[in-house]
């Protein structure tokens, strides 16, 4: 199968999704990294995520907080606390080393088994050339971790069981319906900008009121997480459409 074309610029994708009010309400406030933007974002939200603009697998993602007059950040399982503003900026600048980073409003994630989680929603062009959700799962972070990526040790759970833990089958239907309309609308927006796209993997946070936030849109998502579910139905469907779309492009 030929190599899939993707869009790896997080900032560019954020700009596309912010063009419509209906999708903008699901995109966390995001700015390009600078000392000035970091200060303003921490003043607004107290907790932010600093991410490589072109990174993947959660590599280099830092959770930064301002609490009780001091600053802290977490990278992987490592934390630095009780920093002054000057110490924070110096440390982050050293980590970033001139690479382009973005700052994203921190979402206080919903929890499952007392661990934070997010959702991966797979959207593909189907046999009729229409966008369709072909997979949904939850990625539950290891205790004490700030990110939910599988590469960072997160566990995979069925979407239904995690959402049902908050309010039963009616809530599962409600959240699934909301995600469907949101992701399909975003897929249309992104394809209008990047016509070669045939598959998208949405990383979606649910806050503590279960409002969905689009943390990232992967344009060459991996199917492997779906192989870890109790049934391979979604995994097989994703691979089937991936092959079909590769033949069509």
C-alpha positions as CSV (number, residue, x, y, z in Angstrom):
1,X,0.0,0.0,0.0
2,X,1.3,3.4,-0.9
3,X,2.4,5.8,1.9
4,X,-0.6,7.9,3.1
5,X,-0.3,11.7,2.7
6,X,-0.9,13.6,5.9
7,X,-1.0,17.1,7.4
8,X,1.4,17.3,10.4
9,X,1.1,21.0,11.2
10,X,-1.2,21.2,14.3
11,X,-1.4,25.0,14.1
12,X,-2.6,24.9,10.5
13,X,-5.3,22.3,11.3
14,X,-6.5,24.4,14.3
15,X,-6.9,27.5,12.1
16,X,-9.1,25.4,9.7
17,X,-11.4,24.1,12.5
18,X,-11.7,27.6,14.0
19,X,-13.2,29.0,10.8
20,X,-16.8,27.9,11.7
21,X,-18.5,28.8,15.0
22,X,-20.0,25.4,15.4
23,X,-16.7,23.6,15.4
24,X,-14.8,26.4,17.1
25,X,-16.8,25.7,20.3
26,X,-15.1,22.3,20.5
27,X,-11.5,23.6,19.8
28,X,-9.5,24.5,22.9
29,X,-8.0,28.0,22.8
30,X,-4.6,27.6,21.1
31,X,-1.6,30.0,20.5
32,X,1.8,29.6,19.0
33,X,4.4,29.2,21.8
34,X,6.2,32.3,23.1
35,X,7.0,33.6,26.6
36,X,4.2,36.3,26.2
37,X,1.6,33.8,25.0
38,X,2.5,31.3,27.7
39,X,2.0,34.0,30.4
40,X,-1.4,35.1,29.0
41,X,-2.7,31.5,28.6
42,X,-1.6,30.6,32.2
43,X,-3.3,33.8,33.4
44,X,-6.5,32.7,31.6
45,X,-6.6,29.0,32.4
46,X,-4.0,28.2,35.1
47,X,-3.3,24.9,33.3
48,X,-2.1,24.5,29.7
49,X,-0.5,21.9,27.4
50,X,2.6,22.8,25.5
51,X,3.0,20.6,22.4
52,X,5.3,20.2,19.4
53,X,3.6,21.6,16.4
54,X,4.5,18.6,14.3
55,X,4.9,15.9,17.0
56,X,3.1,12.6,17.5
57,X,2.5,9.8,20.1
58,X,2.5,12.4,22.9
59,X,6.3,12.9,22.6
60,X,7.4,16.2,24.0
61,X,3.9,17.2,25.3
62,X,4.2,19.1,28.6
63,X,1.5,20.0,31.1
64,X,2.2,23.4,32.6
65,X,0.4,24.8,35.7
66,X,0.3,28.0,37.7
67,X,-0.9,27.5,41.2
68,X,-0.4,29.4,44.5
69,X,2.0,31.8,43.0
70,X,4.4,29.1,41.6
71,X,4.8,27.2,38.4
72,X,5.2,23.5,37.6
73,X,5.3,21.3,34.5
74,X,5.2,17.6,33.8
75,X,6.8,15.8,30.8
76,X,6.0,12.1,30.8
77,X,6.2,10.9,34.4
78,X,8.7,13.6,35.4
79,X,7.5,16.7,37.3
80,X,9.2,19.9,38.2
81,X,7.5,22.0,40.8
82,X,7.8,25.2,42.8
83,X,9.4,27.1,39.9
84,X,9.6,30.8,39.5
85,X,8.5,32.3,36.2
86,X,12.1,32.8,35.1
87,X,12.9,29.1,36.0
88,X,9.9,27.9,34.1
89,X,10.6,29.8,31.0
90,X,14.3,28.8,31.0
91,X,13.4,25.1,31.5
92,X,10.8,25.1,28.8
93,X,13.0,27.0,26.3
94,X,15.7,24.4,26.9
95,X,13.3,21.5,26.3
96,X,11.9,23.2,23.1
97,X,15.3,24.1,21.7
98,X,14.0,26.4,18.9
99,X,11.4,23.9,17.6
100,X,7.9,25.2,16.8
101,X,5.5,24.5,19.7
102,X,1.9,25.4,20.4
103,X,0.1,26.2,23.7
104,X,-3.3,24.7,24.2
105,X,-5.8,25.4,26.9
106,X,-5.7,22.6,29.4
107,X,-8.9,20.6,29.7
108,X,-9.6,18.9,33.1
109,X,-10.4,15.5,31.8
110,X,-13.2,13.2,32.8
111,X,-12.0,10.1,34.7
112,X,-12.5,6.4,34.5
113,X,-11.3,4.2,37.4
114,X,-9.8,7.4,38.8
115,X,-7.5,7.8,35.8
116,X,-7.9,10.5,33.1
117,X,-8.9,9.4,29.6
118,X,-9.6,10.7,26.2
119,X,-11.4,9.3,23.1
120,X,-10.1,8.3,19.7
121,X,-12.7,8.6,17.0
122,X,-11.8,7.2,13.6
123,X,-13.5,8.8,10.6
124,X,-13.1,7.5,7.0
125,X,-14.5,7.9,3.5
126,X,-16.7,4.9,3.1
127,X,-17.6,2.9,-0.1
128,X,-19.8,5.7,-1.3
129,X,-17.2,8.4,-0.7
130,X,-19.0,9.8,2.4
131,X,-17.4,10.4,5.7
132,X,-18.4,7.8,8.3
133,X,-17.3,7.0,11.9
134,X,-15.7,3.6,11.7
135,X,-14.2,3.3,15.2
136,X,-14.5,4.7,18.7
137,X,-12.5,3.8,21.8
138,X,-11.2,5.3,25.1
139,X,-7.5,5.7,26.0
140,X,-7.1,5.6,29.8
141,X,-3.8,7.1,31.1
142,X,-1.6,5.3,33.5
143,X,-1.9,6.6,37.1
144,X,0.0,9.9,37.4
145,X,0.6,10.5,33.7
146,X,-0.5,13.7,32.0
147,X,-1.1,12.3,28.6
148,X,-3.3,9.4,27.3
149,X,-1.3,8.2,24.3
150,X,-0.7,4.5,23.9
151,X,3.0,5.1,23.3
152,X,3.0,6.6,26.9
153,X,1.4,3.4,28.4
154,X,-2.3,4.2,28.2
155,X,-4.8,1.3,28.3
156,X,-7.5,0.9,25.6
157,X,-11.1,0.4,26.6
158,X,-14.4,0.1,24.6
159,X,-16.0,3.5,24.2
160,X,-19.4,2.2,25.4
161,X,-18.2,0.8,28.7
162,X,-16.3,4.0,29.7
163,X,-19.1,6.4,28.8
164,X,-21.8,4.1,30.4
165,X,-19.8,4.4,33.7
166,X,-21.0,8.0,33.8
167,X,-24.6,7.5,33.1
168,X,-25.7,4.3,31.4
169,X,-26.8,3.6,27.8
170,X,-28.8,6.8,27.3
171,X,-25.7,8.8,27.9
172,X,-23.7,6.6,25.5
173,X,-26.3,7.3,22.7
174,X,-26.2,11.1,23.5
175,X,-22.4,11.3,23.5
176,X,-22.0,9.1,20.4
177,X,-24.5,11.3,18.5
178,X,-22.8,14.5,19.5
179,X,-19.4,13.1,18.4
180,X,-20.8,11.9,15.1
181,X,-22.1,15.3,14.0
182,X,-19.0,17.1,15.3
183,X,-16.4,14.8,13.7
184,X,-18.2,14.6,10.3
185,X,-18.5,18.4,10.2
186,X,-14.8,18.8,11.0
187,X,-13.9,16.1,8.4
188,X,-15.7,18.2,5.7
189,X,-13.9,21.3,6.7
190,X,-10.5,19.7,6.7
191,X,-11.1,17.9,3.3
192,X,-12.2,21.3,1.8
193,X,-8.7,22.6,2.7
194,X,-6.8,19.3,2.1
195,X,-8.6,17.4,-0.7
196,X,-6.3,14.3,-0.5
197,X,-7.6,13.4,3.0
198,X,-9.5,10.1,3.2
199,X,-9.1,9.2,6.9
200,X,-8.9,11.1,10.2
201,X,-8.3,10.1,13.8
202,X,-9.8,12.6,16.3
203,X,-8.3,12.8,19.8
204,X,-11.2,14.1,21.9
205,X,-11.3,15.1,25.5
206,X,-14.4,15.1,27.6
207,X,-14.3,17.6,30.4
208,X,-16.0,17.0,33.7
209,X,-19.3,18.1,32.2
210,X,-18.7,15.7,29.3
211,X,-18.4,18.5,26.8
212,X,-16.2,17.2,23.9
213,X,-13.0,19.1,23.0
214,X,-10.9,18.3,19.9
215,X,-7.3,18.0,21.2
216,X,-5.9,17.0,17.9
217,X,-6.8,15.6,14.4
218,X,-4.4,12.9,13.1
219,X,-4.4,12.7,9.3
220,X,-2.5,9.4,9.1
221,X,-3.9,7.6,12.3
222,X,-2.8,4.2,13.4
223,X,-5.3,1.4,13.5
224,X,-3.3,-0.6,16.1
225,X,-5.3,0.7,19.2
226,X,-8.5,-0.8,17.7
227,X,-6.7,-4.2,17.6
228,X,-6.6,-4.1,21.4
229,X,-10.4,-4.1,21.8
230,X,-12.3,-7.3,22.7
231,X,-13.7,-7.5,19.2
232,X,-11.8,-6.9,15.9
233,X,-14.8,-5.6,14.0
234,X,-13.7,-1.9,14.0
235,X,-10.1,-2.8,13.3
236,X,-11.1,-4.9,10.2
237,X,-13.5,-2.2,9.0
238,X,-10.8,0.5,9.3
239,X,-8.2,-1.6,7.3
240,X,-10.8,-2.5,4.7
241,X,-11.7,1.2,4.0
242,X,-8.0,2.2,4.1
243,X,-7.2,-0.3,1.4
244,X,-10.2,0.8,-0.7
245,X,-9.3,4.5,-0.4
246,X,-5.7,3.8,-1.3
247,X,-6.9,2.2,-4.5
248,X,-9.1,5.2,-5.3
249,X,-6.5,7.9,-4.8
